[in-house]
Amino acid sequence: MLTFKIMLLGLLMALLSSCTTHQSPRQNSAGTKFLFVTDDEKGVFRTVFDVMSETKRDKPIFDLDGPVRGYGLKWVVWLDRYDSYARVYRASGEAEDGKRYNGYYVEVSGSGTLILRGPALDKEIYDNVNAKLSSKYKKINVNSLDRKEYLLQRDRWRLNDKPSLRDGGSLNITIDNKLLKTDIPVEERLSKIEELRKNGAISDSEYLLIRKQILESL
């Protein structure tokens, strides 16, 4: 009976200590809203995915399945659990010069019982996403953010036309087979997958997996 009460008390404390975070250009402390001006929808999504992958390399990243696209990750530390989500929005906004711009912005939210490490992770994701997007696209301060439809329509809101390797799919399996043929010089195969990565045909994680398979075929 005492053990049950202790367990119940522990569960109650965990529930009471759970926290949620939400960071968005719509609600930032400076009071300014912003978006990244670009039509490179695929590039924006890939940047967000790469940031989340780099933040928690040991955790799988999954697609958010719904009308608002993005990525999520879940991690568990003992009895604590935390979920982080990065959602990508396409929007338009009017700048101070009166011109209207189209682009994208990202919101990061999280919830769980890791009351210190969880929010810190969300802030790291949010800051790194905005820093990387700023290095690629023009960042514009706007007076308002109006949601717009995505440019690309994908099966189950994925970036790729077919499920990628990280989803258990078989992305470019024909390319895989050709690149693994031992009669093709290794340098040529490695050069080819490097070209595919630069062109956005495969993600960084897929590039590393195929590269590993090529080297293991030696």
N, C-alpha and C positions, 0 to 999 in steps of 0.2 A: 504493500500500500504506500509506504514511504517513497519507494522507488518510483512508483507511478506519479506521485505528487511532484517529485523532483523533475521528472520528464515533462509533466504538464506545465510546470513553472518555467522550465527552459524554453518550451515551445512558445509560451505566452510572451516571454521576454524577447524571443527572436521576432515574433510578429510585431511587438511594440517598437522594436528597434529598427524595423525595415525602413528603407528610405527610397525616395524617387528623385530623379533629376530630369531636367529638361532645359536644353540650351538651343537657342534659335536666333537667327537675325531678326525675327519678329519681336523678340523679348530681351534684347541685349541691354546691359546696364547703361550703356552710353546713350541709349534712346535712338540710335541710328539703325536703319535697316539697310541691308546690302544684298547684292546678288553678283554672280560671276557671269559676265556677258560672253556667251558662246552658244553655238548650236552643236558643239561636239558632245552630244549626249553620252555616247559610249565612253569617251575619254573621262567624263565626269564620274560616271559610275565606276570605271576601273580604278580611278584615283581613290575613291572612297573605299573600295574593296581592298586595295593594296594597303591603305593606312590601317584598316582594321586587322588585316593579316599580320602586319608588322608589329602592331601593338600587343597582340597575344598570339605568338607564333605556334604555341602548343594547343590552341583551341580552333576547332573548325568554324568557318564562317558560313552562314546559310543565307539564302535569299528570303526576303520578306515577301510573302505571298499575298498580294492584295492590290488595291487600286493605287496605293502609295508605295512606290518601290524603294528598295534599299537593302540593307544587310543587318544581320544580328549575330551575336555570339553569346554563349552561355558558359559560365564557369562556376565550379563548386569548390569550396575550401572547407573541408570537414562538414559541419552541419549548415554552413552558410552557402547561399546561392546568390548569384547576381546575373542579370540579363542586361545587355547593352544593345541599343539599336541606333543605326544611322539611316535616316530617311532622306532621300533626294527628291527635291521638288523642282519642277520647271515652273517659271513664273515670269511676269513682266512687272516693271516698276518705273515710275516717273522720277527722274533725277531733278536736282535743283535748277538745272538749266531748261527744264520743261520738256526735255526729250524723253521718250519712252524706250526702255531697253528690255530685251528678252535674254533670259539666262537661267541660272540654276542657283539654288541655295540648299544647305544641308542642315537638318535638325538632328541632334543627338539626345537620346533619352535613355534612362536606365532605372532599374528597380531591383531591390533585393535587400539582404541583411548584412552585406559588407558595407557598413555605414561610412567607412573612411576610404577603403581601397576602391570600392565601386564608383562613387562619384569622381574620384581622382582619375580613374580609367576613362570615364565619360568625358571629362575635361580634356584629357590627353588626346582622345580621338577627335573631339571637336576642334581643338586648337591645331592639331596636325593636318586635319582635312582642309581647314581654311587656309593654312599656310601653303600647302601643296597646290591647292586650287589657285591661290594668289600668284604662285610662281608660273602658272600656265595660262591663266586667263585674266582679263581686266576686271577688277573689282570696282563696282559702282555703288555709291550710297544713294538710296532711293527713299521717297516719302511713303511709299506703300508697296506691298507685295501681293500681286494678284495671281492666283494659281492658273496654270495653263496645262493643256494636254501634252503628254510626252510625244516626242517626235517619232520614236521607234516603238513598234509594237512587237513583243516577243512572247514566245510560248511560256506561259506561267511567269511572265515578267522577268525572264532571265536576260542576261546580256547577249547570249549566244542564241543562234537559231535552234540549236539542239542542246540538251543537257551537257554541261561541261564535265571534265574529269572529276572535279571536286564535288559534283553532284552524283557521282557514280555512273556517269554517262560514258559515251565513247566518242568524244569530240575529235573530228578529223582522224578517225581510226585508219583510213586509207593512207593518210600522210604518215601516221605512226609506223605502219607496216613498211612503207618505202624507206623511211629514215632508219629503220632498224636492220635493213639488209646489209650484210657484211661486205658485199661486193662494191658498195659505194664508200669511197674514202671517208674516214671519220671527220676530217676537216670540212668536207663538203656538207655532211649531215649536220654538224654543229653550226655551220654558217647558215644553213637553211632555217634551222629553228630560231636562230638569232634574228633572222630577217622576218620570220613569222611573228615573233614577239614585238619587234619594232613596228610592224604594220598593224598590230592589234588583233591578229588572227588567233593568237593564243595568249592566255594570261601569263603572268610571271610564274604562278604556281604550276601551270601546265608546262611551261618551258623547262622548269627545273625537273619535273617528273620525266619528261621525254629525254632531256639531257642525261639524266641518271640512267635511263634504259639504254641509251646509245653507248654510254661508257661501260655499262655492265655487259654489253654484247661483244666487247673486244675479246 
